[in-house]
Amino acid sequence: MTLTERPPRRRRRTSDPLGTRELILEEAMRLIARDGVEEMMLKDVADAVGIQPPSVYRHFVNREAIITALAARMMDELADFLTTEQDMEPVAWMERWARGLVWFFASRPAYVLMLLRDLATPGGFGPMTAAFGPLEDTTEIEGVVRINEAFRAVYQRGVSEKVFRPGIQQMFFSTVFGAVLVSLVWPYSGKRAAYGAQDLERLQSNVVAIALALIKQD
């Protein structure tokens, strides 16, 4: 599924309570990707899953609770994704990390929209804050700690091997993450074409170049 394609609607049923909860989250992600965070409604989620709206409340107290659950899942998935292969050569690992970051969010457009909604809200978007805590405590989130520790370990090895410059720039993460998130949803390109394989490869190459420019030894 490319970033700007409209996912088809579908109705599914399951008698497994755990399976129903997972279907609710899956369909909520699909609807957020299609319509945006604010337009995801419980009735539409229930219809997509193939259940009545009251059945959603057996799993989530409201739509905000669904977004909170998705936010927690996002952080766990991102941490798992960005903390592997730490024994690679530092520059190769950094290139893989940057390319992977692009692929992760390009394949999960709902997460992009959720994060941008959070960043656009003074003090943070309520459902996201419920999952992560206040914005000022972001570095204490378990998933963020895991990402930072893995990154720091490879970075320090790169400094020791004199391929990375010492003293990583404060703006590294904001610059790289910002480039990825904004590029994937940038609305002013003149057309809303699907984000295809060539576009993804181009963005991955650009983000790799940005990351290495900020961190690699001259």
C-alpha positions in Angstrom: 0.0 0.0 0.0 1.5 3.3 -1.1 1.2 6.3 1.2 -1.5 8.2 -0.7 -3.6 5.3 -2.0 -7.1 5.0 -0.5 -7.3 1.6 1.2 -10.5 -0.3 0.2 -13.3 -0.8 2.8 -13.9 -4.3 3.9 -16.1 -6.0 6.5 -14.8 -8.9 8.7 -16.0 -10.8 11.7 -14.3 -12.9 14.3 -15.5 -14.7 17.4 -12.1 -14.3 19.1 -12.1 -11.3 21.5 -8.4 -10.8 21.1 -8.8 -11.1 17.4 -11.6 -8.5 17.4 -9.4 -6.1 19.4 -6.6 -6.5 16.8 -9.0 -6.0 13.9 -10.3 -2.8 15.6 -6.7 -1.4 15.8 -5.9 -2.5 12.2 -9.0 -0.9 10.8 -8.5 2.3 12.8 -5.0 2.5 11.3 -6.4 2.1 7.9 -9.0 4.7 8.4 -6.5 7.2 9.9 -4.3 6.7 6.9 -7.2 7.2 4.5 -9.1 10.1 6.2 -6.8 11.6 8.9 -6.7 11.3 12.7 -9.7 13.5 13.4 -11.9 11.7 10.9 -11.5 8.3 12.3 -14.8 7.5 14.0 -15.9 4.5 16.0 -18.9 3.8 13.8 -16.6 3.6 10.7 -14.2 1.3 12.6 -17.1 -1.0 13.7 -18.5 -1.1 10.2 -15.0 -2.0 8.8 -14.6 -4.8 11.3 -18.1 -6.0 10.8 -19.5 -5.4 14.3 -21.9 -3.1 15.9 -20.5 0.2 17.4 -21.4 -0.9 21.0 -19.1 -3.9 20.6 -16.1 -1.6 20.2 -16.7 -0.4 23.7 -15.9 -3.9 25.0 -12.3 -3.3 24.0 -11.9 0.5 24.1 -13.7 3.2 26.1 -13.6 5.7 23.2 -11.9 6.6 20.0 -9.1 8.3 21.9 -8.3 5.0 23.6 -7.8 3.4 20.2 -5.3 6.1 19.2 -3.5 5.7 22.6 -3.2 1.9 21.9 -1.9 2.6 18.4 0.6 5.1 19.8 2.0 2.5 22.2 2.2 -0.1 19.5 4.0 2.4 17.2 6.7 3.0 19.7 7.2 -0.7 20.4 7.4 -1.5 16.7 9.8 1.4 16.0 12.1 0.5 18.8 12.2 -3.2 17.6 12.9 -2.0 14.1 15.7 0.5 14.8 17.7 -1.5 17.3 18.8 -4.4 15.2 22.1 -5.4 13.5 24.2 -3.3 15.9 27.4 -5.2 15.0 27.4 -3.8 11.5 30.1 -1.4 10.4 29.0 2.1 11.7 28.5 3.9 8.4 26.7 0.9 6.9 24.5 0.7 10.0 23.7 4.4 9.9 22.7 4.1 6.2 20.5 1.1 7.1 19.0 3.0 10.1 18.1 6.0 7.9 16.7 4.0 5.1 14.7 1.8 7.6 13.3 4.9 9.2 11.8 6.0 5.9 10.5 2.6 5.1 8.9 2.2 8.5 6.8 5.4 8.3 6.1 5.1 4.6 4.6 1.7 5.2 2.6 3.0 8.2 1.1 6.3 7.2 -1.3 6.4 10.1 1.7 6.7 12.4 3.0 9.7 10.5 -0.3 11.5 10.8 -0.6 10.7 14.5 2.9 12.0 15.2 2.3 15.2 13.2 -1.0 15.7 15.0 0.8 15.4 18.3 3.6 17.8 17.3 1.0 20.4 16.1 -0.7 20.4 19.5 0.7 22.7 22.2 1.5 20.3 25.1 0.8 17.3 23.0 -2.2 15.5 21.5 -4.3 14.0 24.4 -4.3 10.3 23.2 -0.6 10.4 22.4 0.2 12.0 25.8 -1.8 9.3 27.5 0.5 6.7 25.8 3.8 8.6 26.2 3.4 11.1 29.0 4.3 14.8 28.6 6.4 15.9 25.7 9.2 17.0 28.0 9.5 13.4 29.2 9.9 11.9 25.7 13.5 10.7 26.4 12.2 8.6 29.3 9.8 6.5 27.2 11.1 2.9 27.1 11.1 2.6 23.3 12.9 5.9 23.0 15.5 4.8 25.5 16.0 1.6 23.5 16.4 3.5 20.3 18.8 6.1 21.9 21.0 3.4 23.5 21.3 1.4 20.3 22.1 4.5 18.3 24.6 5.8 20.9 26.4 2.4 21.0 27.0 2.4 17.2 27.7 6.1 17.2 30.4 5.8 19.9 32.0 3.0 17.9 32.0 5.2 14.8 33.7 8.0 16.8 36.3 5.5 18.1 37.0 4.3 14.5 37.2 8.0 13.4 34.3 7.7 10.8 31.9 9.8 12.9 32.7 13.2 14.3 32.6 13.5 18.1 29.8 15.5 19.7 26.7 14.6 17.8 24.7 17.6 16.8 21.7 18.4 19.0 19.5 18.7 15.9 20.3 15.3 14.5 17.1 13.5 15.5 14.8 16.4 14.9 16.3 17.0 11.5 16.2 13.4 10.3 12.8 12.5 11.8 11.4 15.8 10.6 12.6 15.3 7.0 11.0 11.8 7.0 7.6 12.8 8.5 7.1 16.0 6.6 8.3 14.6 3.2 5.8 11.7 3.4 2.8 14.0 3.8 4.0 17.2 2.1 0.8 18.6 0.4 2.3 21.3 -1.8 4.0 19.2 -4.5 1.2 20.1 -7.0 -0.4 16.6 -7.2 -1.4 13.8 -4.9 0.2 10.9 -6.7 0.8 7.6 -5.0 4.1 7.4 -3.2 5.7 4.7 -5.3 8.9 2.7 -5.2 11.0 5.3 -7.0 9.8 8.0 -4.7 10.6 5.9 -1.7 14.1 5.1 -3.0 14.7 8.8 -3.7 13.5 9.8 -0.2 15.6 7.1 1.4 18.7 8.3 -0.4 18.0 11.9 0.6 17.6 11.0 4.3 20.8 8.9 4.2 22.6 11.9 2.8 21.2 14.2 5.5 22.0 11.8 8.3 25.6 11.2 7.2 26.1 15.0 6.6 25.2 15.6 10.2 27.3 12.8 11.7 30.1 11.6 9.4 33.7 12.7 9.8 34.8 15.0 7.1 
